[in-house]
Amino acid sequence: MFCDYFKAGVREAAALVGLTLVMGIALNAQTAIPTLKPSIASLGYFVGDWECSGKFDSSGKTIEAHQHFSPDLEGAWMIFRHDDKPPFGYHSMAEWGWDASGKKFVMMVQDSTGGVRMFHSGGWNSAQLEWDGDDMLGASSNQRFSFERLDDRHFKVSYFTTKNGDWSRMDSSLCSKQ
């Protein structure tokens, strides 16, 4: 009689372990991050969560933000979410992709002020990735985001505008991968 209970317990335990493994594999398959398509694979460095801190150049005020990058639309685009931490309340979402006809990277930015901007980049120049652009109706590029890869876990991002044809940095932050 004890052997029957023991055998039943072993069968139930084996079934429970098997079910747990199957559920774990299925959950992992559902939450797997899609890979980036070859056209934007060089942007894969950014995938993940980053904590950023820096300052505004004019006032010296400290700024902190959380940034999240993730592949979307079967890896054809990367979604970039920027969320300032209090006391600041700026939030933005951008899509990074490849413009096949223009043969350059494209970034469309929408933000919490209602702004919509378009930027383009020629891609990495050594450790530097620069995006030049303006609002959707702008004929010239008078804004720039510069991303500088420092190592596998850190990058610096700076925002510039032009004044009288010269680039002027507005803010800069150091970001660390989480």
ChimeraX commands (.cxc) that place a marker at each C-alpha (Angstrom):
marker #1 position 0.00,0.00,0.00 radius 0.5
marker #1 position 2.83,2.41,0.86 radius 0.5
marker #1 position 4.45,1.59,-2.50 radius 0.5
marker #1 position 1.25,2.52,-4.33 radius 0.5
marker #1 position 1.09,5.92,-2.60 radius 0.5
marker #1 position 4.82,6.42,-3.24 radius 0.5
marker #1 position 4.47,5.57,-6.96 radius 0.5
marker #1 position 1.45,7.90,-7.27 radius 0.5
marker #1 position 3.40,10.70,-5.56 radius 0.5
marker #1 position 6.36,10.23,-7.89 radius 0.5
marker #1 position 4.04,10.33,-10.94 radius 0.5
marker #1 position 2.35,13.51,-9.67 radius 0.5
marker #1 position 5.70,15.14,-8.93 radius 0.5
marker #1 position 7.03,14.20,-12.39 radius 0.5
marker #1 position 3.85,15.56,-14.02 radius 0.5
marker #1 position 4.16,18.81,-12.04 radius 0.5
marker #1 position 7.83,19.23,-13.03 radius 0.5
marker #1 position 6.97,18.54,-16.69 radius 0.5
marker #1 position 4.09,21.03,-16.64 radius 0.5
marker #1 position 6.30,23.67,-15.05 radius 0.5
marker #1 position 8.97,23.18,-17.72 radius 0.5
marker #1 position 6.44,23.40,-20.56 radius 0.5
marker #1 position 4.88,26.55,-19.08 radius 0.5
marker #1 position 8.32,28.11,-18.57 radius 0.5
marker #1 position 9.34,27.41,-22.17 radius 0.5
marker #1 position 6.04,28.79,-23.49 radius 0.5
marker #1 position 6.32,31.93,-21.34 radius 0.5
marker #1 position 9.93,32.47,-22.41 radius 0.5
marker #1 position 8.94,32.13,-26.08 radius 0.5
marker #1 position 6.19,34.73,-25.61 radius 0.5
marker #1 position 8.48,37.23,-23.85 radius 0.5
marker #1 position 11.54,36.77,-26.07 radius 0.5
marker #1 position 12.80,40.09,-27.40 radius 0.5
marker #1 position 12.62,40.20,-31.19 radius 0.5
marker #1 position 15.90,40.69,-32.97 radius 0.5
marker #1 position 16.54,43.78,-35.01 radius 0.5
marker #1 position 16.49,43.50,-38.79 radius 0.5
marker #1 position 19.93,43.78,-40.41 radius 0.5
marker #1 position 19.24,47.36,-41.58 radius 0.5
marker #1 position 19.10,48.61,-37.95 radius 0.5
marker #1 position 21.12,45.91,-36.17 radius 0.5
marker #1 position 23.92,48.41,-35.48 radius 0.5
marker #1 position 21.53,50.20,-33.10 radius 0.5
marker #1 position 21.17,47.05,-30.96 radius 0.5
marker #1 position 23.70,48.45,-28.48 radius 0.5
marker #1 position 20.87,50.51,-26.96 radius 0.5
marker #1 position 18.32,47.71,-26.36 radius 0.5
marker #1 position 17.33,47.62,-22.69 radius 0.5
marker #1 position 16.85,50.00,-19.79 radius 0.5
marker #1 position 19.15,52.91,-18.97 radius 0.5
marker #1 position 19.28,55.36,-16.05 radius 0.5
marker #1 position 20.58,58.80,-17.01 radius 0.5
marker #1 position 21.77,61.83,-15.08 radius 0.5
marker #1 position 23.19,65.10,-16.30 radius 0.5
marker #1 position 22.60,68.82,-16.36 radius 0.5
marker #1 position 21.25,71.72,-18.38 radius 0.5
marker #1 position 24.14,73.81,-19.67 radius 0.5
marker #1 position 22.52,77.25,-19.19 radius 0.5
marker #1 position 21.27,76.80,-15.62 radius 0.5
marker #1 position 23.44,73.97,-14.31 radius 0.5
marker #1 position 20.27,72.30,-13.01 radius 0.5
marker #1 position 20.51,68.53,-12.60 radius 0.5
marker #1 position 18.31,66.31,-14.74 radius 0.5
marker #1 position 17.59,62.60,-14.39 radius 0.5
marker #1 position 15.70,60.30,-16.72 radius 0.5
marker #1 position 14.89,56.68,-17.49 radius 0.5
marker #1 position 15.34,55.53,-21.08 radius 0.5
marker #1 position 14.04,52.29,-22.56 radius 0.5
marker #1 position 14.87,50.90,-26.01 radius 0.5
marker #1 position 13.11,47.87,-27.50 radius 0.5
marker #1 position 12.69,46.30,-30.95 radius 0.5
marker #1 position 9.20,46.47,-32.42 radius 0.5
marker #1 position 7.31,45.57,-35.60 radius 0.5
marker #1 position 9.28,42.37,-36.11 radius 0.5
marker #1 position 12.58,44.17,-35.56 radius 0.5
marker #1 position 12.08,46.73,-38.35 radius 0.5
marker #1 position 11.94,49.56,-35.80 radius 0.5
marker #1 position 13.29,50.29,-32.35 radius 0.5
marker #1 position 11.08,52.14,-29.89 radius 0.5
marker #1 position 12.92,54.65,-27.69 radius 0.5
marker #1 position 11.07,55.91,-24.62 radius 0.5
marker #1 position 12.46,58.81,-22.56 radius 0.5
marker #1 position 10.91,59.74,-19.19 radius 0.5
marker #1 position 12.28,62.59,-17.08 radius 0.5
marker #1 position 12.22,62.08,-13.35 radius 0.5
marker #1 position 10.68,64.76,-11.09 radius 0.5
marker #1 position 10.86,67.67,-10.74 radius 0.5
marker #1 position 10.92,67.68,-14.55 radius 0.5
marker #1 position 8.05,66.19,-16.54 radius 0.5
marker #1 position 9.26,65.83,-20.12 radius 0.5
marker #1 position 8.36,62.51,-21.78 radius 0.5
marker #1 position 8.93,61.36,-25.33 radius 0.5
marker #1 position 8.63,58.35,-27.55 radius 0.5
marker #1 position 10.64,57.88,-30.71 radius 0.5
marker #1 position 10.87,55.27,-33.44 radius 0.5
marker #1 position 14.30,54.51,-34.88 radius 0.5
marker #1 position 14.35,52.84,-38.29 radius 0.5
marker #1 position 15.98,52.72,-41.71 radius 0.5
marker #1 position 14.95,54.90,-44.66 radius 0.5
marker #1 position 15.80,52.60,-47.59 radius 0.5
marker #1 position 15.22,55.27,-50.26 radius 0.5
marker #1 position 17.33,57.89,-48.45 radius 0.5
marker #1 position 19.87,55.28,-47.32 radius 0.5
marker #1 position 20.05,56.66,-43.78 radius 0.5
marker #1 position 18.56,56.13,-40.35 radius 0.5
marker #1 position 15.37,57.95,-39.48 radius 0.5
marker #1 position 13.97,58.93,-36.08 radius 0.5
marker #1 position 10.46,60.28,-35.51 radius 0.5
marker #1 position 9.96,61.85,-32.05 radius 0.5
marker #1 position 6.64,62.63,-30.35 radius 0.5
marker #1 position 6.69,64.32,-26.95 radius 0.5
marker #1 position 4.54,65.36,-24.00 radius 0.5
marker #1 position 4.41,68.97,-25.22 radius 0.5
marker #1 position 2.62,67.83,-28.39 radius 0.5
marker #1 position 5.72,68.22,-30.51 radius 0.5
marker #1 position 6.59,66.02,-33.48 radius 0.5
marker #1 position 10.10,66.06,-34.93 radius 0.5
marker #1 position 11.98,64.17,-37.62 radius 0.5
marker #1 position 15.71,63.40,-37.48 radius 0.5
marker #1 position 18.16,61.58,-39.75 radius 0.5
marker #1 position 21.52,59.95,-39.13 radius 0.5
marker #1 position 24.24,58.51,-41.33 radius 0.5
marker #1 position 24.91,55.92,-38.61 radius 0.5
marker #1 position 27.83,55.31,-36.32 radius 0.5
marker #1 position 30.98,57.36,-36.85 radius 0.5
marker #1 position 33.38,55.47,-34.59 radius 0.5
marker #1 position 31.63,55.75,-31.17 radius 0.5
marker #1 position 29.39,58.68,-32.18 radius 0.5
marker #1 position 25.79,58.52,-33.44 radius 0.5
marker #1 position 24.36,61.92,-34.40 radius 0.5
marker #1 position 20.76,62.65,-35.33 radius 0.5
marker #1 position 20.05,65.98,-37.08 radius 0.5
marker #1 position 16.54,67.27,-37.60 radius 0.5
marker #1 position 13.73,69.64,-36.77 radius 0.5
marker #1 position 9.96,69.81,-36.46 radius 0.5
marker #1 position 8.06,68.10,-39.25 radius 0.5
marker #1 position 7.69,71.30,-41.32 radius 0.5
marker #1 position 11.28,72.48,-40.87 radius 0.5
marker #1 position 13.27,72.65,-44.09 radius 0.5
marker #1 position 16.63,72.72,-42.32 radius 0.5
marker #1 position 18.22,70.79,-39.47 radius 0.5
marker #1 position 18.49,73.00,-36.41 radius 0.5
marker #1 position 18.42,70.34,-33.67 radius 0.5
marker #1 position 20.85,67.54,-32.93 radius 0.5
marker #1 position 20.97,64.57,-30.59 radius 0.5
marker #1 position 24.45,63.16,-30.14 radius 0.5
marker #1 position 24.92,59.71,-28.62 radius 0.5
marker #1 position 28.46,58.75,-27.66 radius 0.5
marker #1 position 29.13,55.10,-26.78 radius 0.5
marker #1 position 31.61,55.11,-23.88 radius 0.5
marker #1 position 31.69,51.34,-23.23 radius 0.5
marker #1 position 29.28,48.38,-23.17 radius 0.5
marker #1 position 27.29,49.81,-20.25 radius 0.5
marker #1 position 27.54,53.61,-20.62 radius 0.5
marker #1 position 26.74,56.27,-23.17 radius 0.5
marker #1 position 26.54,60.05,-23.16 radius 0.5
marker #1 position 23.65,61.83,-24.84 radius 0.5
marker #1 position 23.66,65.56,-25.61 radius 0.5
marker #1 position 21.06,67.83,-27.16 radius 0.5
marker #1 position 22.10,70.79,-29.36 radius 0.5
marker #1 position 20.36,73.60,-31.23 radius 0.5
marker #1 position 21.80,76.01,-33.80 radius 0.5
marker #1 position 22.15,79.73,-33.30 radius 0.5
marker #1 position 23.55,81.80,-36.15 radius 0.5
marker #1 position 24.80,78.61,-37.79 radius 0.5
marker #1 position 26.73,77.39,-34.73 radius 0.5
marker #1 position 25.76,74.37,-32.66 radius 0.5
marker #1 position 25.10,75.15,-28.99 radius 0.5
marker #1 position 24.70,72.35,-26.43 radius 0.5
marker #1 position 21.55,72.63,-24.30 radius 0.5
marker #1 position 21.99,69.61,-22.03 radius 0.5
marker #1 position 24.02,66.46,-21.59 radius 0.5
marker #1 position 23.54,63.22,-19.61 radius 0.5
marker #1 position 25.51,60.11,-18.79 radius 0.5
marker #1 position 23.42,56.93,-19.10 radius 0.5
marker #1 position 24.15,53.57,-17.43 radius 0.5
marker #1 position 22.65,50.25,-18.48 radius 0.5
marker #1 position 20.44,48.58,-15.88 radius 0.5
marker link #1:1,2 radius 0.2
marker link #1:2,3 radius 0.2
marker link #1:3,4 radius 0.2
marker link #1:4,5 radius 0.2
marker link #1:5,6 radius 0.2
marker link #1:6,7 radius 0.2
marker link #1:7,8 radius 0.2
marker link #1:8,9 radius 0.2
marker link #1:9,10 radius 0.2
marker link #1:10,11 radius 0.2
marker link #1:11,12 radius 0.2
marker link #1:12,13 radius 0.2
marker link #1:13,14 radius 0.2
marker link #1:14,15 radius 0.2
marker link #1:15,16 radius 0.2
marker link #1:16,17 radius 0.2
marker link #1:17,18 radius 0.2
marker link #1:18,19 radius 0.2
marker link #1:19,20 radius 0.2
marker link #1:20,21 radius 0.2
marker link #1:21,22 radius 0.2
marker link #1:22,23 radius 0.2
marker link #1:23,24 radius 0.2
marker link #1:24,25 radius 0.2
marker link #1:25,26 radius 0.2
marker link #1:26,27 radius 0.2
marker link #1:27,28 radius 0.2
marker link #1:28,29 radius 0.2
marker link #1:29,30 radius 0.2
marker link #1:30,31 radius 0.2
marker link #1:31,32 radius 0.2
marker link #1:32,33 radius 0.2
marker link #1:33,34 radius 0.2
marker link #1:34,35 radius 0.2
marker link #1:35,36 radius 0.2
marker link #1:36,37 radius 0.2
marker link #1:37,38 radius 0.2
marker link #1:38,39 radius 0.2
marker link #1:39,40 radius 0.2
marker link #1:40,41 radius 0.2
marker link #1:41,42 radius 0.2
marker link #1:42,43 radius 0.2
marker link #1:43,44 radius 0.2
marker link #1:44,45 radius 0.2
marker link #1:45,46 radius 0.2
marker link #1:46,47 radius 0.2
marker link #1:47,48 radius 0.2
marker link #1:48,49 radius 0.2
marker link #1:49,50 radius 0.2
marker link #1:50,51 radius 0.2
marker link #1:51,52 radius 0.2
marker link #1:52,53 radius 0.2
marker link #1:53,54 radius 0.2
marker link #1:54,55 radius 0.2
marker link #1:55,56 radius 0.2
marker link #1:56,57 radius 0.2
marker link #1:57,58 radius 0.2
marker link #1:58,59 radius 0.2
marker link #1:59,60 radius 0.2
marker link #1:60,61 radius 0.2
marker link #1:61,62 radius 0.2
marker link #1:62,63 radius 0.2
marker link #1:63,64 radius 0.2
marker link #1:64,65 radius 0.2
marker link #1:65,66 radius 0.2
marker link #1:66,67 radius 0.2
marker link #1:67,68 radius 0.2
marker link #1:68,69 radius 0.2
marker link #1:69,70 radius 0.2
marker link #1:70,71 radius 0.2
marker link #1:71,72 radius 0.2
marker link #1:72,73 radius 0.2
marker link #1:73,74 radius 0.2
marker link #1:74,75 radius 0.2
marker link #1:75,76 radius 0.2
marker link #1:76,77 radius 0.2
marker link #1:77,78 radius 0.2
marker link #1:78,79 radius 0.2
marker link #1:79,80 radius 0.2
marker link #1:80,81 radius 0.2
marker link #1:81,82 radius 0.2
marker link #1:82,83 radius 0.2
marker link #1:83,84 radius 0.2
marker link #1:84,85 radius 0.2
marker link #1:85,86 radius 0.2
marker link #1:86,87 radius 0.2
marker link #1:87,88 radius 0.2
marker link #1:88,89 radius 0.2
marker link #1:89,90 radius 0.2
marker link #1:90,91 radius 0.2
marker link #1:91,92 radius 0.2
marker link #1:92,93 radius 0.2
marker link #1:93,94 radius 0.2
marker link #1:94,95 radius 0.2
marker link #1:95,96 radius 0.2
marker link #1:96,97 radius 0.2
marker link #1:97,98 radius 0.2
marker link #1:98,99 radius 0.2
marker link #1:99,100 radius 0.2
marker link #1:100,101 radius 0.2
marker link #1:101,102 radius 0.2
marker link #1:102,103 radius 0.2
marker link #1:103,104 radius 0.2
marker link #1:104,105 radius 0.2
marker link #1:105,106 radius 0.2
marker link #1:106,107 radius 0.2
marker link #1:107,108 radius 0.2
marker link #1:108,109 radius 0.2
marker link #1:109,110 radius 0.2
marker link #1:110,111 radius 0.2
marker link #1:111,112 radius 0.2
marker link #1:112,113 radius 0.2
marker link #1:113,114 radius 0.2
marker link #1:114,115 radius 0.2
marker link #1:115,116 radius 0.2
marker link #1:116,117 radius 0.2
marker link #1:117,118 radius 0.2
marker link #1:118,119 radius 0.2
marker link #1:119,120 radius 0.2
marker link #1:120,121 radius 0.2
marker link #1:121,122 radius 0.2
marker link #1:122,123 radius 0.2
marker link #1:123,124 radius 0.2
marker link #1:124,125 radius 0.2
marker link #1:125,126 radius 0.2
marker link #1:126,127 radius 0.2
marker link #1:127,128 radius 0.2
marker link #1:128,129 radius 0.2
marker link #1:129,130 radius 0.2
marker link #1:130,131 radius 0.2
marker link #1:131,132 radius 0.2
marker link #1:132,133 radius 0.2
marker link #1:133,134 radius 0.2
marker link #1:134,135 radius 0.2
marker link #1:135,136 radius 0.2
marker link #1:136,137 radius 0.2
marker link #1:137,138 radius 0.2
marker link #1:138,139 radius 0.2
marker link #1:139,140 radius 0.2
marker link #1:140,141 radius 0.2
marker link #1:141,142 radius 0.2
marker link #1:142,143 radius 0.2
marker link #1:143,144 radius 0.2
marker link #1:144,145 radius 0.2
marker link #1:145,146 radius 0.2
marker link #1:146,147 radius 0.2
marker link #1:147,148 radius 0.2
marker link #1:148,149 radius 0.2
marker link #1:149,150 radius 0.2
marker link #1:150,151 radius 0.2
marker link #1:151,152 radius 0.2
marker link #1:152,153 radius 0.2
marker link #1:153,154 radius 0.2
marker link #1:154,155 radius 0.2
marker link #1:155,156 radius 0.2
marker link #1:156,157 radius 0.2
marker link #1:157,158 radius 0.2
marker link #1:158,159 radius 0.2
marker link #1:159,160 radius 0.2
marker link #1:160,161 radius 0.2
marker link #1:161,162 radius 0.2
marker link #1:162,163 radius 0.2
marker link #1:163,164 radius 0.2
marker link #1:164,165 radius 0.2
marker link #1:165,166 radius 0.2
marker link #1:166,167 radius 0.2
marker link #1:167,168 radius 0.2
marker link #1:168,169 radius 0.2
marker link #1:169,170 radius 0.2
marker link #1:170,171 radius 0.2
marker link #1:171,172 radius 0.2
marker link #1:172,173 radius 0.2
marker link #1:173,174 radius 0.2
marker link #1:174,175 radius 0.2
marker link #1:175,176 radius 0.2
marker link #1:176,177 radius 0.2
marker link #1:177,178 radius 0.2
view
